[in-house]
Amino acid sequence: MKTYRVGIVGLSWITSEPAKAGSHPVLGNAIPHSHLAALAAIPSVAVVAGCDIVPEACDRFAENWSGTWPGIRSYTDYEAMLRDEELEIVCVATPDHLHGAVVRAAAASGVRGIFCEKPISTHLGDVDAMIEAIERHGVVVNVNNTRRWVPPYVAAREAIRTGAIGTLSQISIHFGGPRAMLWRNHAHFLDLCSYFAEADPIWAMAELEHGFEDYGIRYRGDGGRAPELEPGVNAYIAYDNGVRAFLGGMKSATQQASVDLFGSEARIHANDGGAVIVRQAADSLATIPIVPKGSMQGMQAGIVDLLTAIETGREGQSSPREARKTVALIEAILASQAAGNVRVAVDRGLAT
């Protein structure tokens, strides 16, 4: 695989924090949780430039990463970076509501691939404009729905595909706590519903948490910084293959992520740390660990997946059309609340 020239737009701490030390030096560093730490773990990429409107962020970028990539340059104008750097890959890590313009400009600049933060955007009109530009320019895009590359969830879906629990019929996911935020964090779990269902959502019925009853049907957040600007939600979702999903999580509930996948013969219980198959055995429950196999996870795997998609022509695990499902679900959730918590059709638009 060739070495790709990479630029990143958005240099907040979550994009530029170096990998932390592992439990012991014999294990190396911890799994990278920032964009630049993930890129640093991939030999076939070279970061040449970064962009942020905050000077301190640019200074931190140079301080943390000029030793890894000598000569990296900082910009405060992403269009100038796209024009001057002859980039092949762009990572878009701006606040949630600002992805669209950057993705469209990157697609038009001639890059081969884009790794865009989730949610792909905060409203469907912007998503559809992004998809039109991406497909018109023939750019490969992965959206950072990170849990599509977290080993327990990947292994759980493969177990379902091989019939380990019979036919999947129901999905139940919980994520609450102070960061229960419809766009910033519930987007991960709405995406997991679609990831496991492997189908298109057709309708949703939902209730926003107390205090957000009159939230309305448009995004009113600040890009993901302030939890008090985004509601938690209880949502019931129907998919066109018959699978039904429930996502629950209020700020007053525990933050622990919990995923249960119910099949005709058994269920899978999973979280970020592991997964087990649970079966009824006589008068007790038997649990069988699901052991993932692999050498990468999270953003590192997501970026490598993007590079592989570029090289082979296959679709990545989190394409823009897949990511659109989450934004369509969010808009249906808001519409359900606004209409009195009734069932609302999901806009399938480009997803069909």
HUQUIZI-V199773 format. One record per backbone hydrogen bond with DSSP energy under -1.0 kcal/mol. CO is the residue of the C=O (numbers start at 0). NH is the residue of the N-H. E is the energy in kcal/mol with one decimal. If there is no record, write none. Layout:
((CO,NH,E) (CO,NH,E))
This chain:
((3,45,-2.8) (4,87,-2.6) (4,88,-2.2) (5,47,-2.8) (5,48,-1.2) (6,90,-2.5) (7,50,-2.3) (8,92,-3.1) (11,14,-1.2) (11,15,-1.6) (12,16,-1.7) (14,35,-2.9) (19,29,-3.0) (23,26,-2.5) (24,27,-1.5) (33,37,-2.2) (34,38,-2.5) (35,39,-2.2) (38,41,-1.7) (41,44,-1.4) (43,3,-2.8) (45,5,-2.4) (47,72,-2.1) (48,7,-1.6) (49,74,-2.1) (50,9,-3.2) (53,57,-1.5) (54,58,-2.4) (55,59,-2.3) (56,60,-2.2) (57,61,-2.1) (58,62,-2.5) (59,63,-2.7) (60,64,-2.0) (61,65,-1.9) (64,68,-2.6) (68,71,-1.4) (72,49,-2.2) (74,51,-2.3) (76,80,-1.8) (77,81,-2.7) (78,82,-2.0) (79,83,-2.5) (80,84,-2.0) (87,111,-2.1) (87,112,-1.9) (88,6,-2.1) (89,114,-2.3) (90,8,-2.9) (91,116,-2.5) (94,97,-2.4) (98,102,-2.7) (99,103,-2.6) (100,104,-2.2) (101,105,-2.7) (102,106,-2.6) (103,107,-2.0) (104,108,-1.2) (105,110,-1.2) (111,139,-2.2) (112,89,-1.8) (113,141,-2.1) (114,91,-2.5) (115,143,-3.5) (122,126,-1.7) (123,127,-2.9) (124,128,-1.7) (125,129,-2.3) (126,130,-2.7) (127,131,-2.2) (128,132,-1.9) (129,133,-2.9) (130,134,-2.7) (131,135,-2.2) (132,136,-2.0) (133,138,-2.2) (139,113,-2.2) (141,115,-2.2) (142,144,-2.9) (143,145,-1.7) (144,147,-2.4) (145,148,-2.4) (146,149,-1.1) (148,297,-1.9) (149,152,-1.0) (149,153,-2.0) (150,154,-2.9) (151,155,-1.9) (152,156,-2.3) (153,157,-2.1) (154,158,-2.1) (155,159,-2.1) (156,160,-2.4) (157,161,-1.4) (158,163,-2.5) (159,162,-1.7) (162,165,-1.2) (164,264,-2.5) (164,265,-1.2) (168,243,-2.1) (169,261,-2.8) (170,245,-2.4) (171,259,-2.8) (172,247,-2.5) (173,257,-2.0) (176,179,-2.1) (178,180,-1.4) (180,184,-1.7) (180,185,-3.5) (184,187,-1.2) (185,189,-2.8) (186,190,-2.1) (187,191,-1.7) (188,192,-1.8) (189,193,-1.6) (190,194,-2.7) (191,195,-2.6) (192,196,-2.5) (193,197,-2.3) (199,239,-2.5) (201,345,-2.3) (202,237,-2.7) (203,343,-2.7) (204,235,-3.0) (206,233,-2.2) (208,211,-2.0) (211,214,-1.9) (222,95,-1.8) (225,228,-1.7) (226,229,-1.7) (230,181,-1.4) (231,208,-2.0) (232,248,-1.0) (233,206,-2.4) (234,246,-2.5) (235,204,-2.4) (236,244,-2.6) (237,201,-3.2) (237,202,-1.2) (238,241,-1.9) (242,238,-2.3) (243,170,-2.2) (244,236,-3.2) (245,172,-3.0) (246,234,-3.0) (247,174,-2.2) (248,232,-1.3) (249,176,-1.9) (249,252,-1.6) (253,175,-1.3) (257,173,-2.6) (258,269,-3.0) (259,171,-2.7) (260,267,-2.3) (261,168,-2.9) (261,169,-1.7) (265,262,-2.5) (266,277,-3.5) (267,260,-2.7) (268,275,-2.4) (269,258,-2.6) (273,270,-2.4) (274,289,-2.8) (275,268,-2.4) (276,287,-2.7) (277,266,-2.1) (278,285,-3.2) (280,283,-2.4) (283,280,-3.6) (285,278,-3.0) (287,276,-3.0) (297,301,-2.2) (298,302,-2.6) (299,303,-2.3) (300,304,-2.5) (301,305,-1.7) (302,306,-2.4) (303,307,-2.7) (304,308,-2.2) (305,309,-2.1) (306,310,-2.3) (307,311,-2.5) (308,312,-2.3) (317,142,-2.8) (318,322,-2.7) (319,323,-1.8) (321,324,-1.1) (322,326,-1.1) (323,327,-2.6) (324,328,-2.3) (325,329,-2.4) (326,330,-2.3) (327,331,-1.9) (328,332,-2.6) (329,333,-2.4) (330,334,-2.1) (331,335,-2.4) (332,336,-2.2) (333,337,-2.5) (334,338,-1.6) (335,340,-2.7) (335,341,-1.1) (336,339,-1.6) (343,203,-2.5) (347,350,-2.5) (348,351,-1.4))
